[in-house]
Structure formats: structure tokens, C-alpha cells
């Protein structure tokens, strides 16, 4: 399965889970008056909208180049991923903090908290299934790297966002369940308000972390470190290349732009030199199919 298909699958996992959870949470928030449940319902609605935006971004990123966008639309997925982080921050995080402050200053006793508890347990199970599906795909991509290292190095912005949302969802659900249980046991709705504010703070932190990672891709990052090293090794092992001066890469969504500057071995004629370059380019594309654009500059010095 391709990386793109894997990413789409992870988004669909999350979308299905969030839509079903959002409906259940909203109903529970209505019946119980729980601010934490309302915050979680808004969180799930925001996540569902985010997944739709990611699917839109992925569809745009594979549009073919045209006269105005001669390198294609690959980086459009970064824009939509950044927008998702902004929505998570504003609609999810800031609203939850506002709702928590409102409930804290105007406490309201929970009605039938067992409804909220039942929905939260269901939501935890559903979100766990979504995270499990996401982690299967993440584990294929991270190549035995630790999760923090993969998160910093990955160029799949859509997978980063889905992973971040799933983690935020599970942590938020745990906080909501703790808040509702504490309020139900003590009879003090202030704990529900505190839980709501903590959910909002959690969403803001994760949204900012995601925004920072995606911003780096928007500005322009090369391919992942292990790919850069593999490309350099491939070129250095080619007989046709006497010396590699530079290898520049730029991740462009699902594809990448690669620029090579090298000193070629003497061939005896201009035609043979061109043939040698063409062989290297052909084999390079076969070894690294993500290289959508490959520019090769033969030279006799590095300047």
C-alpha cells in the first residue's frame, strides 16, 4: 500500500470515529449539562471538520502542474494541515477554556452523570480503535525511530495531524471522565469546570506543537534524513560520478524536488556525457520514486 493510501486510511479511521463520538457526546452534554462533555463534543466536531479538510488537501496536492504552478500543488497539503492546527487551537481549545471559565463562575449541578460516563467510556473505546489504526501506519513509516523523533522528522503533515488529534482526543476523554466522575462523587460541579479548562489547555498545547511542525514544512524542508543519506550514498556509488558537490532536496507534499551538482567522469564526447547523466537520472528515479523533479548539473568545480 502506498504512503498516500495509508494516510487516507488513517484519516478515514479518525473521521468515522469522531463523527459517531461527536453525536454521542452532544446528546450526553444536553442531558447532563456537563461542560466537560460539551467541550469534548465541540472537540469531536472540530476533529471531524479537520479530517474533511485534510482529505481536501490531499486531493489538491496530487493535481498536475500547470502554467502558474509549474512544480505542482504538492505543498497545498501543508496549508490545510496548518489550518487544521489553527482550528484545533481556536474552535477546540479556546472554546473549551471559555466554557470551563463560564462553568466555574456559574456552576451547574450535573444531571444524570451516568449518561456522560457511559458515553465517555464508549468514546474512549472508539478513539482507541482510531489511534490503533493510526499507529499501525505510523509504525510502518517511523522505521524504528522513537515517536518523538518520528514526529520531528516526518514530512507527512496529514499523518502528523491525525496522530496529534488522536492523542489529544484520548487524553481529553480521560480528563473529561475524571472530571465527571469527581463531580458525581463529590456533588461539586466545580470539578467538571476545571476538567473543561484542562481539556482546553491540552488542545491549545497540541495545536501549537502541530502548527510549529507544519510551519517548517510550509517554509520548506528537505526530505527525511534517512532518505537524504540514501540518495547521497546512491550517487557516490555511481561509476559515472567522480565527485558529488551538492545534493539539495525539497519536500513538496507527496513528492520531492532534487537538485544534484557533480563532477562526471571523462567520457570522451559530449554525447557520452549526456548518456551517462541520463543513466544516473533514470536509475535515481527508479530508486527514489518520490523524486518528482530531478535537476542534474554537471560541473568541474564546486562554486
C-alpha positions as CSV (number, residue, x, y, z in Angstrom):
1,X,0.0,0.0,0.0
2,X,1.3,3.5,-0.9
3,X,2.1,6.2,1.7
4,X,-0.8,8.2,0.3
5,X,-3.3,5.3,0.7
6,X,-2.0,4.7,4.2
7,X,-2.6,8.4,5.1
8,X,-6.1,8.4,3.6
9,X,-6.9,5.2,5.6
10,X,-5.8,6.8,8.8
11,X,-7.9,9.9,8.1
12,X,-11.0,7.8,7.4
13,X,-10.4,5.8,10.6
14,X,-10.4,9.1,12.6
15,X,-13.3,10.6,10.7
16,X,-15.6,7.7,11.3
17,X,-14.7,7.6,15.0
18,X,-15.1,11.3,15.5
19,X,-18.5,11.6,13.8
20,X,-20.0,8.8,15.9
21,X,-18.4,10.2,19.1
22,X,-19.5,13.8,18.4
23,X,-23.2,12.8,18.2
24,X,-23.0,10.7,21.4
25,X,-21.1,13.5,23.3
26,X,-23.5,16.2,22.2
27,X,-26.5,14.2,23.4
28,X,-24.8,13.5,26.7
29,X,-23.9,17.2,27.2
30,X,-27.5,18.2,26.5
31,X,-28.9,15.7,29.1
32,X,-26.3,16.2,31.8
33,X,-25.4,19.8,31.5
34,X,-21.7,18.9,31.7
35,X,-19.3,21.5,30.5
36,X,-16.6,18.8,30.0
37,X,-18.9,16.8,27.8
38,X,-19.8,19.9,25.8
39,X,-16.1,20.7,25.4
40,X,-15.5,17.2,24.2
41,X,-18.4,17.4,21.8
42,X,-17.0,20.5,20.2
43,X,-13.6,18.9,20.1
44,X,-15.0,15.9,18.2
45,X,-16.9,18.2,15.8
46,X,-13.7,20.2,15.1
47,X,-11.8,17.0,14.6
48,X,-14.4,15.8,12.0
49,X,-14.1,19.0,10.1
50,X,-10.4,18.8,10.3
51,X,-10.3,15.3,8.7
52,X,-12.5,16.6,5.9
53,X,-10.0,19.5,5.3
54,X,-7.1,17.0,5.3
55,X,-8.9,14.9,2.6
56,X,-9.5,18.1,0.6
57,X,-5.8,19.0,1.0
58,X,-4.6,15.5,-0.1
59,X,-6.9,15.7,-3.2
60,X,-5.4,19.1,-4.2
61,X,-1.8,18.0,-3.5
62,X,-1.9,15.5,-6.4
63,X,-3.2,17.9,-9.0
64,X,-0.9,18.0,-12.1
65,X,1.4,21.1,-12.7
66,X,0.0,23.9,-14.8
67,X,1.3,27.2,-16.2
68,X,1.0,29.1,-12.8
69,X,2.1,26.2,-10.6
70,X,4.9,24.5,-12.6
71,X,6.1,22.4,-9.7
72,X,2.5,21.2,-9.0
73,X,0.3,21.6,-5.9
74,X,2.0,19.1,-3.5
75,X,2.6,21.7,-0.8
76,X,-1.1,22.6,-0.6
77,X,-1.5,19.8,2.0
78,X,0.8,21.8,4.3
79,X,-1.6,24.8,4.1
80,X,-4.6,22.6,5.0
81,X,-2.7,20.9,7.8
82,X,-1.7,24.3,9.2
83,X,-5.3,25.4,9.0
84,X,-6.4,22.3,10.9
85,X,-4.0,23.2,13.7
86,X,-5.5,26.7,13.9
87,X,-9.0,25.3,14.0
88,X,-7.9,22.9,16.8
89,X,-6.5,25.9,18.7
90,X,-9.4,28.3,18.2
91,X,-12.6,26.2,17.9
92,X,-11.4,23.3,20.2
93,X,-9.0,24.8,22.7
94,X,-10.2,28.3,23.2
95,X,-13.9,27.4,23.3
96,X,-13.2,24.7,25.9
97,X,-11.3,27.2,28.1
98,X,-14.1,29.7,27.7
99,X,-16.8,27.1,28.6
100,X,-14.7,26.0,31.6
101,X,-14.4,29.5,32.9
102,X,-18.1,30.1,32.4
103,X,-19.0,26.9,34.3
104,X,-16.5,27.7,37.1
105,X,-18.1,31.1,37.7
106,X,-21.6,29.8,37.2
107,X,-21.5,26.2,38.5
108,X,-24.4,23.9,37.4
109,X,-25.1,20.6,39.0
110,X,-24.7,17.6,36.7
111,X,-27.9,15.8,35.8
112,X,-27.7,12.0,35.4
113,X,-23.9,11.9,35.2
114,X,-24.1,8.1,34.4
115,X,-25.1,9.1,30.9
116,X,-21.9,11.1,30.4
117,X,-19.8,8.4,31.9
118,X,-21.3,5.8,29.6
119,X,-20.7,8.0,26.5
120,X,-17.1,8.7,27.6
121,X,-16.3,5.0,28.0
122,X,-17.7,4.4,24.5
123,X,-15.7,7.3,23.2
124,X,-12.5,6.0,24.7
125,X,-13.0,2.7,23.1
126,X,-13.8,4.3,19.7
127,X,-10.8,6.7,19.9
128,X,-8.5,3.8,21.0
129,X,-9.5,2.0,17.8
130,X,-8.8,5.1,15.7
131,X,-5.4,5.6,17.4
132,X,-4.6,1.9,16.9
133,X,-5.3,2.3,13.1
134,X,-3.2,5.4,13.0
135,X,-0.3,3.8,14.9
136,X,-0.2,0.9,12.5
137,X,0.6,3.3,9.7
138,X,2.9,5.4,11.9
139,X,4.9,2.3,12.8
140,X,5.4,1.5,9.1
141,X,6.8,5.0,8.5
142,X,8.9,5.7,11.5
143,X,11.5,2.9,10.8
144,X,12.2,2.0,14.4
145,X,12.7,5.6,15.4
146,X,11.2,6.8,18.7
147,X,7.8,8.5,18.4
148,X,9.2,12.0,19.3
149,X,12.0,11.6,16.7
150,X,9.5,10.5,14.1
151,X,7.2,13.4,14.9
152,X,10.0,15.9,14.4
153,X,11.4,14.3,11.2
154,X,8.2,13.2,9.4
155,X,7.2,15.0,6.3
156,X,3.7,13.5,6.2
157,X,1.8,16.5,7.7
158,X,-1.6,14.8,7.4
159,X,-0.4,11.8,9.4
160,X,1.2,14.1,12.0
161,X,-2.1,15.9,12.4
162,X,-4.2,12.7,12.7
163,X,-1.8,11.3,15.2
164,X,-1.8,14.6,17.2
165,X,-5.6,14.7,17.2
166,X,-6.0,11.1,18.2
167,X,-3.6,11.6,21.2
168,X,-5.4,14.8,22.2
169,X,-8.7,13.1,21.9
170,X,-7.7,10.2,24.2
171,X,-6.1,12.4,26.8
172,X,-9.1,14.8,26.6
173,X,-11.5,11.9,27.2
174,X,-9.5,10.7,30.2
175,X,-9.7,14.2,31.7
176,X,-13.4,14.5,31.0
177,X,-14.1,11.1,32.5
178,X,-12.1,12.0,35.6
179,X,-13.9,15.4,35.9
180,X,-17.4,13.9,35.6
181,X,-16.7,11.1,38.0
182,X,-15.2,13.5,40.6
183,X,-18.2,15.9,40.2
184,X,-20.7,13.0,40.5
185,X,-19.0,11.5,43.6
186,X,-18.5,14.8,45.4
187,X,-21.6,16.6,44.2
188,X,-19.4,19.6,43.3
189,X,-19.7,20.8,39.7
190,X,-16.6,22.9,40.0
191,X,-14.5,19.8,39.2
192,X,-16.4,19.5,35.9
193,X,-15.5,23.1,35.1
194,X,-11.8,22.5,36.0
195,X,-11.8,19.4,33.7
196,X,-13.2,21.5,30.9
197,X,-10.4,24.1,31.2
198,X,-7.8,21.4,31.4
199,X,-9.2,19.9,28.1
200,X,-9.0,23.3,26.5
201,X,-5.4,23.8,27.7
202,X,-4.4,20.4,26.3
203,X,-5.9,21.2,22.9
204,X,-4.1,24.5,22.8
205,X,-0.7,22.9,23.6
206,X,-1.1,20.1,21.0
207,X,-2.4,22.6,18.4
208,X,0.7,24.8,18.9
209,X,3.0,21.8,18.6
210,X,1.4,20.7,15.4
211,X,1.4,24.3,14.0
212,X,5.2,24.6,14.6
213,X,5.9,21.3,12.8
214,X,3.7,22.1,9.8
215,X,5.1,25.6,9.6
216,X,8.6,24.2,9.0
217,X,7.1,22.2,6.0
218,X,5.4,25.3,4.7
219,X,8.6,27.3,4.8
220,X,10.4,24.4,3.1
221,X,12.2,21.3,4.4
222,X,14.3,18.7,2.6
223,X,13.4,15.0,2.5
224,X,13.8,13.0,5.7
225,X,17.3,12.5,7.0
226,X,17.5,8.8,6.1
227,X,16.3,9.4,2.6
228,X,18.8,12.2,2.1
229,X,21.6,9.9,3.3
230,X,20.4,7.1,0.9
231,X,20.3,9.5,-2.0
232,X,23.9,10.6,-1.3
233,X,25.1,7.0,-1.0
234,X,23.4,6.1,-4.3
235,X,25.1,9.0,-6.1
236,X,28.5,8.4,-4.5
237,X,28.5,4.8,-5.6
238,X,27.8,5.6,-9.2
239,X,30.7,4.9,-11.5
240,X,29.6,7.8,-13.8
241,X,30.1,10.3,-10.9
242,X,33.7,11.2,-10.0
243,X,32.8,13.7,-7.2
244,X,29.5,14.8,-5.7
245,X,29.5,18.5,-4.9
246,X,26.0,19.0,-3.6
247,X,22.6,17.4,-3.2
248,X,19.7,19.7,-2.4
249,X,16.2,18.4,-1.7
250,X,12.8,20.0,-1.0
251,X,9.8,18.1,0.1
252,X,6.7,19.0,-2.0
253,X,3.9,17.1,-0.3
254,X,3.8,13.6,-1.6
255,X,6.7,14.3,-4.0
256,X,10.1,15.9,-3.7
257,X,12.4,18.1,-5.8
258,X,16.0,17.0,-6.0
259,X,19.0,19.0,-7.4
260,X,22.3,17.4,-8.0
261,X,25.7,19.1,-8.8
262,X,28.5,16.6,-9.6
263,X,31.7,16.2,-11.4
264,X,31.3,13.4,-14.1
265,X,34.0,11.0,-15.2
266,X,35.5,11.8,-18.5
267,X,33.6,10.0,-21.3
268,X,35.4,11.3,-24.4
269,X,32.4,13.0,-26.1
270,X,29.5,15.3,-25.3
271,X,27.1,12.6,-26.4
272,X,28.5,10.0,-24.0
273,X,28.4,12.6,-21.1
274,X,24.7,13.1,-21.8
275,X,24.1,9.4,-21.9
276,X,25.9,9.0,-18.6
277,X,23.8,11.7,-16.9
278,X,20.6,10.1,-18.3
279,X,21.5,6.7,-16.9
280,X,22.1,8.2,-13.5
281,X,18.8,10.1,-13.6
282,X,16.8,7.1,-14.8
283,X,18.2,4.8,-12.1
284,X,17.8,7.5,-9.4
285,X,14.1,7.9,-10.2
286,X,13.7,4.1,-10.0
287,X,15.4,4.0,-6.6
288,X,13.6,7.1,-5.3
289,X,10.1,7.3,-7.0
290,X,9.2,10.3,-4.7
291,X,11.7,12.4,-6.7
292,X,9.0,14.1,-8.9
293,X,11.6,16.7,-10.1
294,X,15.2,15.9,-10.7
295,X,17.7,18.5,-11.8
296,X,21.3,17.4,-12.6
297,X,24.1,19.9,-13.1
298,X,27.5,18.5,-14.3
299,X,30.4,20.7,-13.3
300,X,34.2,20.6,-12.8
301,X,34.3,22.6,-9.6
302,X,32.1,23.5,-6.6
303,X,31.2,27.2,-6.6
